[in-house]
Amino acid sequence: MKFWMGALALIASGTAQAQAQAQAATCELHIWPTENYTGVQVGGFALMGGALGGLLNHLATKDKVATVTDLMHDYLPPDAQVDALRGADVAGALGLTGYTIVVEPAVPSDAAAKGDPAVKAALHMMDAKLRKGERLSGATTPCYAELVGGDLLYARKPMWGTNLFAKWTFRDFGRDGGAKPRSSLDR
């Protein structure tokens, strides 16, 4: 009798472990990197304030800002963003240990949306899904989360130095695939 009770307990624990592993295998973190790059360079003229200071600052820094934005395209393409997130163990940092990372197509830039009506429509549909709290992907896994890139902003200011801001939206639909996600927008 003891043998059968022990065997049943072993089978039950094995089944529970298999179920836990199956659930962990179905957990997904979908990541959308971004192609939105913005450069801001504030020169000493901006410290003057007013319209004249703003105009002089624009004239003095416009070529530098264009160069910085171009460099961001080269140094921070979508695949580099995903590599950096993986290197920083983004899933673990978000409390999603064991989630499989699924990389989605990059969020197109605002400039691309202005030039292509199809891209503009896709961005509007993505925005509508975000507002409604719907999943952006067609994934049906019960354990699901999203990390969506907004924009990368390089800012250089004479009194505060140089900063790189990355805007991300994190949405966690939970381990039970809840209808309304827990959402957070942060830099």
C-alpha positions as CSV (number, residue, x, y, z in Angstrom):
1,M,0.0,0.0,0.0
2,K,2.8,2.4,0.9
3,F,4.5,1.6,-2.4
4,W,1.4,2.6,-4.4
5,M,0.8,5.8,-2.3
6,G,4.4,6.8,-2.9
7,A,4.1,6.0,-6.6
8,L,1.0,8.1,-6.9
9,A,2.6,11.0,-5.1
10,L,5.6,10.8,-7.4
11,I,3.3,10.7,-10.5
12,A,1.3,13.7,-9.1
13,S,4.5,15.7,-8.5
14,G,5.8,14.9,-11.9
15,T,2.5,15.9,-13.5
16,A,2.6,19.2,-11.5
17,Q,6.1,19.9,-12.7
18,A,5.2,19.1,-16.3
19,Q,2.3,21.5,-16.1
20,A,4.5,24.2,-14.6
21,Q,7.0,23.7,-17.4
22,A,4.3,23.7,-20.1
23,Q,2.9,27.0,-18.7
24,A,6.4,28.6,-18.5
25,A,7.1,27.5,-22.1
26,T,3.9,29.3,-23.2
27,C,4.8,32.6,-21.6
28,E,5.9,35.2,-24.1
29,L,7.3,38.8,-24.0
30,H,6.8,40.5,-27.3
31,I,9.2,43.3,-28.0
32,W,8.7,46.1,-30.6
33,P,11.9,48.1,-31.0
34,T,11.5,51.6,-32.5
35,E,12.7,53.6,-35.5
36,N,11.8,56.9,-34.0
37,Y,15.0,58.9,-33.4
38,T,15.1,62.5,-32.2
39,G,18.1,64.7,-31.5
40,V,18.1,67.9,-29.5
41,Q,21.1,70.0,-29.1
42,V,20.9,73.2,-27.0
43,G,23.6,75.7,-27.5
44,G,24.6,78.7,-25.4
45,F,22.3,81.0,-27.3
46,A,19.3,79.2,-25.9
47,L,20.3,80.5,-22.4
48,M,19.5,84.0,-23.7
49,G,15.8,82.9,-23.8
50,G,13.1,84.4,-25.9
51,A,12.5,84.1,-29.6
52,L,15.9,85.5,-30.6
53,G,17.8,83.0,-28.4
54,G,15.7,80.2,-29.8
55,L,16.3,81.3,-33.4
56,L,20.1,81.7,-32.8
57,N,20.2,78.3,-31.1
58,H,18.4,76.7,-34.0
59,L,20.8,78.2,-36.6
60,A,23.9,77.3,-34.6
61,T,22.9,73.6,-33.9
62,K,20.7,72.5,-36.8
63,D,23.5,70.6,-38.7
64,K,24.7,69.0,-35.4
65,V,21.2,67.8,-34.6
66,A,20.8,66.2,-38.1
67,T,24.2,64.5,-37.7
68,V,23.2,63.2,-34.2
69,T,19.9,61.8,-35.5
70,D,21.7,60.1,-38.4
71,L,24.2,58.6,-36.1
72,M,21.4,57.2,-33.9
73,H,20.1,55.4,-37.0
74,D,23.5,53.8,-37.4
75,Y,24.3,53.0,-33.7
76,L,20.8,52.2,-32.4
77,P,19.0,50.2,-35.1
78,P,16.2,47.9,-34.0
79,D,18.4,44.8,-33.7
80,A,20.9,46.7,-31.5
81,Q,18.0,47.8,-29.2
82,V,16.8,44.1,-28.9
83,D,20.4,43.0,-28.2
84,A,20.7,45.6,-25.5
85,L,17.4,44.6,-23.9
86,R,18.4,40.9,-23.9
87,G,21.9,41.7,-22.5
88,A,20.2,43.6,-19.7
89,D,17.8,40.6,-19.1
90,V,14.8,42.7,-19.6
91,A,12.4,39.8,-18.9
92,G,14.0,39.2,-15.5
93,A,14.0,42.9,-14.7
94,L,10.3,43.1,-15.5
95,G,9.6,40.1,-13.3
96,L,8.9,37.8,-16.3
97,T,11.5,35.2,-15.6
98,G,11.1,32.2,-18.0
99,Y,9.3,34.2,-20.6
100,T,10.3,33.6,-24.2
101,I,11.2,36.8,-26.0
102,V,9.5,37.3,-29.4
103,V,10.8,40.2,-31.5
104,E,8.2,42.0,-33.5
105,P,8.8,44.4,-36.4
106,A,10.1,47.8,-35.4
107,V,7.6,50.7,-34.8
108,P,8.1,52.9,-37.8
109,S,9.2,56.5,-37.5
110,D,6.8,59.4,-37.7
111,A,8.6,60.5,-40.8
112,A,7.9,57.2,-42.5
113,A,4.2,57.5,-41.5
114,K,4.0,60.9,-43.1
115,G,5.5,59.6,-46.4
116,D,3.5,56.4,-46.6
117,P,-0.3,56.1,-46.0
118,A,-0.1,52.3,-45.3
119,V,2.5,52.9,-42.6
120,K,0.3,55.7,-41.2
121,A,-2.7,53.4,-41.1
122,A,-0.7,50.7,-39.4
123,L,0.5,53.2,-36.7
124,H,-3.1,54.4,-36.1
125,M,-4.3,50.7,-35.8
126,M,-1.5,50.1,-33.3
127,D,-2.4,53.2,-31.3
128,A,-6.1,52.2,-31.2
129,K,-5.2,48.7,-29.9
130,L,-3.0,50.3,-27.2
131,R,-5.9,52.6,-26.1
132,K,-8.4,49.8,-26.0
133,G,-6.0,47.5,-24.0
134,E,-5.9,44.9,-26.8
135,R,-2.9,42.7,-27.6
136,L,-0.8,44.2,-30.4
137,S,0.2,40.7,-31.8
138,G,-2.0,37.8,-32.8
139,A,-0.4,35.6,-30.1
140,T,-2.9,33.6,-28.2
141,T,-0.7,32.4,-25.4
142,P,-2.3,32.7,-22.0
143,C,0.8,34.1,-20.4
144,Y,1.6,37.3,-22.4
145,A,3.4,40.7,-22.1
146,E,4.5,43.5,-24.4
147,L,7.3,46.0,-24.5
148,V,6.8,48.7,-27.2
149,G,9.4,51.2,-28.1
150,G,8.2,54.8,-28.4
151,D,11.2,56.9,-29.3
152,L,14.9,57.4,-28.6
153,L,15.8,61.0,-27.7
154,Y,19.3,62.3,-27.6
155,A,19.6,65.6,-25.7
156,R,22.6,67.7,-25.2
157,K,22.3,70.8,-23.0
158,P,25.1,73.0,-21.9
159,M,24.2,73.0,-18.2
160,W,22.9,69.4,-17.9
161,G,25.2,67.4,-20.2
162,T,24.3,64.7,-22.6
163,N,21.4,62.2,-22.1
164,L,19.8,59.4,-24.1
165,F,16.2,58.8,-23.2
166,A,14.4,55.7,-24.4
167,K,10.6,55.7,-24.1
168,W,8.9,52.3,-23.7
169,T,5.4,51.1,-22.9
170,F,5.2,47.9,-20.9
171,R,1.9,46.0,-20.8
172,D,1.5,42.8,-18.8
173,F,-1.6,40.7,-19.5
174,G,-0.7,38.4,-16.7
175,R,-0.2,34.7,-16.5
176,D,-3.9,34.0,-17.0
177,G,-4.1,36.1,-20.2
178,G,-6.2,38.8,-18.6
179,A,-8.4,40.9,-20.8
180,K,-7.1,44.3,-19.4
181,P,-3.3,44.6,-19.2
182,R,-1.3,46.2,-16.4
183,S,0.3,49.1,-18.2
184,S,3.3,51.4,-17.6
185,L,4.8,54.1,-19.8
186,D,8.4,55.1,-18.8
187,R,11.7,56.5,-19.9
